[in-house]
Amino acid sequence: MPEMNPFERAQSICFVIMYEQLPTLNRLEIVEHNGKYYLQNIGFVRHILNEYRPLVLNKDDSVYFAKIHSFCHGKLANKEPSKGLSVSVSHETDGDVTDILLKMIGERNKAIKSILKECEYDYIYNGILQHSDHNYTKRLIEEYYTGRLNHLFIKHAFLLGQIKELLWWHHYILNNLTFPKIGPL
C-alpha cells in the first residue's frame, strides 16, 4: 500500500499542527478615551495576522493553502493506488463520496482565492507588520495616524477566520493521514 513520502508526511504534520493552533478573531475589545475609540486588543489582532502568513501569502511555504489543496486533491483524485497514495471517502449509508468531497474542496479553494484577491495581505505583511517594502511607507504613516489601520487589521483578521473554516476539510483529510500522532513530553 503506497504511503506519503517523507516530504508529504512532514508537510501534512506541519499543516495539521499549524491549523489546530490558528487563532480566530472572536471579539473586539474597544475602549473609549477622551471621546475617541481605540482597539484595545490590537496585539492579539496582530498575532492572528502573523500566524496566517505562511498559509495565505508565502507561496513557497509547504503549508501555503494552494499547496495543501493540491496535495489533498491529488490524493483524492488518484484512482490508481499503484501511482501513489490514493484516498477515498465513504459515507456509512451513501457509499463512496470521494467525488463529492473533491468538488467541495475545489469550491472552497476557489472561495479562498476569491477572498485573497480582494484583500491586501501583501500590504499588511510587507508594508506594515515587517515593513520590508518601503513602497508602502507613505500609506502606512497616513493610515496609522488616521486610525484606518485598525479597520484594515480587523477586516483582514476576521477574513482569516473564514479562510480557516474553508480549509476545515483539508485539515480533516490530512489529520486522518498523519500517523503516528504527536508524541508526549
Secondary structure, DSSP 8 states (H G I E B T S, - for coil): -----HHHHHHHHHHHHHHHH--------EEEETTEEEETTHHHHHHHHHHHHHHHT-TTSTT-HHHHHHHHHHHHH---GGGS-----EETTTEE-HHHHHHHHHHHHHHHHHHHHTS-HHIIIIIIIS---GGGHHHHHHHHHHSHHHHHHHHHHHHHHHHHHHTHHHHHHHHHH--S-----
